[in-house]
Amino acid sequence: MTAKESFVALVTCFDGDESLNYAATRAQARRQVKAGNNILCAGTNGDFTALTFAEKVRLCAEVVDEVAGRAKVIVNAGMPATYETVLLAKEFDRIGVDGIAVITPYFISCTQEGLIRHFTVVADAVATPVYLYDIPARTQNHIEPETARLLAHHGNIAGIKDSGGAEATLEAYLAVSRDSNGAFDVYSGPDSLVYWAFSNGARGCISGLGNVMPETLAALTRAFNAGDLAEAERQQETFTALRKDLYALGYPPAMVKRALYLMDRSVGASRQPALAPDPAQDAKIAAILAAHGLAPEHA
């Protein structure tokens, strides 16, 4: 059995003036590598929609330099227009990453034919393996399983990140993976489905909650790979319990970022118009962290 992989959708850190804090972001990358996780850079939990083109390029370069081959790095290049997505993907290709994720275009309503053209043009433009990234709740564009099946035949489309949250869709993507003889990998996004996804043939997971609980995610993956399924299930229960409590408060990426901020102030807040800090909500998050044994790393 091919070993499962855990990736964390790394937060992007900001200073008080909303400028990007590369040093703090590097520190978060080191933290994930130390725990044993790989990294997705400039994803949903990384505030990618708030970053400029130049910031994304530098962010990718800084994270790749910091990781220095000790873990895999995938970076999200997806933009509403195919043209800019290709420009970004070529920059990431030049820097050298393990994969380029391409989130479905957002704001623009796409047909399945349009999505096929979009992903094909990007995959044709780079040598780095491309991963489809489906999160329809945020982009309003969904990669249908049959579209994924067609794109799986492209020699440079290596898999998909499924953040839709629908088990039926994930099962359909997994069927595409099985039929591809290992040429199309599936990475699960929902934090509650890591163990389930591993058990049903996913290559790995890409987690937002891993920013807050990196050791738990890595321990779940290690236990599963070692065949200790009871321990893997136990770690999943720990992970799911925090997810249930924390995500009940609001938009998951915002809750993850704020929880991590309360653990380590160096990560900063997100750029506006993201959810502004709320003292009452912070108190609820702090109580949840305490209940789950997550003490601040820095005073």
Residue pairs with C-beta under 8 A, 6 or more apart in sequence:
2 182
2 203
3 225
4 198
4 202
4 203
4 204
4 205
4 221
4 224
4 225
5 38
5 72
5 187
5 203
5 204
5 205
5 221
6 36
6 37
6 38
6 194
6 204
6 205
6 207
6 210
6 217
6 218
6 220
6 221
7 37
7 38
7 39
7 40
7 72
7 74
7 187
7 204
7 205
7 206
7 207
7 210
8 32
8 37
8 38
8 39
8 40
8 206
8 207
8 208
8 210
8 211
8 214
8 217
9 40
9 43
9 44
9 45
9 46
9 206
9 207
9 208
9 210
9 211
10 25
10 28
10 29
10 32
10 39
10 40
10 41
10 43
10 45
10 46
10 63
10 211
11 25
11 28
11 45
11 46
11 47
11 211
11 256
11 257
11 260
11 267
12 20
12 25
12 42
12 46
12 47
12 48
12 51
12 59
13 20
13 21
13 22
13 24
13 25
13 27
13 28
13 266
13 267
13 268
14 20
14 21
14 47
14 267
14 268
14 269
14 270
14 271
15 21
15 268
16 268
18 271
18 272
20 51
20 55
20 58
20 59
21 266
21 268
22 58
22 59
22 62
24 266
24 267
24 268
25 59
25 62
25 63
26 62
26 63
26 66
27 266
28 211
28 267
29 39
29 63
29 66
29 67
30 66
31 214
32 38
32 39
32 71
32 210
32 214
33 39
33 67
33 70
33 71
35 214
35 215
35 217
35 218
36 218
36 221
36 222
37 71
37 210
37 214
37 217
37 218
37 221
38 71
38 72
38 73
38 74
38 98
38 204
39 63
39 67
39 71
39 72
39 73
39 74
40 46
40 73
40 74
40 75
40 76
40 101
40 161
40 206
41 59
41 60
41 63
41 73
41 74
41 75
41 76
41 97
42 48
42 51
42 56
42 59
42 60
42 75
42 76
43 76
43 101
43 103
43 133
43 206
44 103
44 135
44 138
44 163
44 208
44 253
45 208
45 211
45 253
45 256
45 257
46 59
46 76
47 253
47 257
47 270
47 271
47 274
48 56
48 76
48 78
48 103
50 270
50 271
50 274
51 59
53 84
53 87
53 88
56 75
56 88
56 91
57 88
57 91
57 92
57 95
60 73
60 75
60 91
60 92
60 95
60 97
61 95
63 73
63 75
64 73
64 95
64 96
64 97
67 73
72 98
72 99
73 97
73 98
74 97
74 98
74 99
74 100
74 101
74 131
74 206
75 92
75 97
75 99
75 100
75 101
76 100
76 101
76 102
76 103
76 133
77 85
77 88
77 89
77 92
77 100
77 101
77 102
77 122
78 85
78 101
78 102
78 103
78 104
78 105
78 133
79 85
79 88
79 105
80 105
80 106
80 107
80 108
81 105
81 108
82 105
82 117
82 118
82 121
82 122
85 102
85 105
85 118
85 122
86 121
86 122
86 125
89 100
89 102
89 122
89 125
89 126
89 128
89 130
90 125
90 126
92 100
92 126
92 128
93 100
93 126
93 127
93 128
96 128
97 128
98 128
98 129
99 128
99 129
99 130
99 131
99 158
100 122
100 126
100 128
100 129
100 130
100 131
101 130
101 131
101 132
101 133
101 161
102 118
102 119
102 122
102 130
102 131
102 132
102 133
103 133
103 135
103 139
104 110
104 115
104 118
104 132
104 133
104 134
104 135
104 136
104 139
104 141
104 142
104 143
105 115
105 118
105 139
105 141
106 138
106 139
106 140
106 141
108 141
109 140
109 141
110 118
110 141
112 143
112 144
112 146
112 147
115 141
115 143
115 147
116 147
116 150
116 151
119 130
119 132
119 151
119 154
119 157
120 151
120 154
122 130
123 130
123 154
123 156
123 157
124 156
126 156
127 156
129 156
129 157
129 158
129 159
130 156
130 157
130 158
131 157
131 158
131 159
131 160
131 161
131 185
131 187
132 143
132 148
132 151
132 157
132 159
132 160
132 161
133 160
133 161
133 163
134 142
134 143
134 160
134 161
134 162
134 163
134 164
134 169
135 163
135 164
135 189
136 142
136 164
137 164
137 165
142 164
143 151
143 160
145 169
145 172
145 173
145 175
145 176
148 160
148 172
148 173
148 176
148 184
149 176
149 179
151 157
152 176
152 177
152 179
152 180
152 183
152 184
157 184
158 183
158 184
158 185
159 177
159 184
159 185
159 186
159 187
159 203
160 173
160 184
160 185
160 186
160 187
161 187
161 189
161 206
162 169
162 170
162 173
162 186
162 187
162 188
162 189
163 189
163 190
163 206
164 170
164 189
165 189
165 190
167 193
167 196
170 186
170 188
170 193
170 197
170 200
170 202
171 200
173 186
174 186
174 200
174 201
174 202
176 184
176 186
177 184
177 185
177 186
177 201
177 202
177 203
178 201
185 202
185 203
185 204
186 197
186 201
186 202
186 203
187 202
187 203
187 204
187 205
187 206
188 194
188 196
188 197
188 202
188 204
188 205
188 206
189 205
189 206
189 207
189 208
191 205
191 207
191 208
191 209
191 210
191 239
191 240
191 243
192 236
192 239
192 240
192 243
192 244
193 205
194 205
194 207
194 217
194 220
194 221
194 236
194 239
195 220
195 224
195 232
195 233
195 236
197 205
198 204
198 205
198 221
198 224
198 232
199 224
204 221
205 217
205 221
207 217
208 252
208 253
208 256
209 217
209 239
209 242
209 243
209 246
209 252
209 256
210 216
210 217
211 256
211 257
211 260
212 242
212 246
212 256
212 259
212 260
212 263
212 289
212 294
213 238
213 239
213 242
213 292
213 294
216 235
216 238
216 239
217 235
217 239
219 231
219 235
220 232
220 235
220 236
220 239
221 232
223 229
223 231
223 232
223 235
224 232
238 292
241 292
242 288
242 292
242 294
245 288
245 291
245 292
246 252
246 255
246 256
246 259
246 285
246 288
247 255
249 255
249 281
249 284
249 285
249 288
250 275
250 281
251 275
254 270
254 274
254 275
255 285
257 267
257 269
257 270
258 269
258 275
258 277
258 281
258 282
258 285
259 285
259 288
259 289
259 294
260 267
261 267
261 268
261 269
262 282
262 285
262 286
262 289
262 296
263 289
263 294
263 295
263 296
263 297
263 298
264 296
264 297
264 298
265 298
266 298
269 276
269 277
289 295
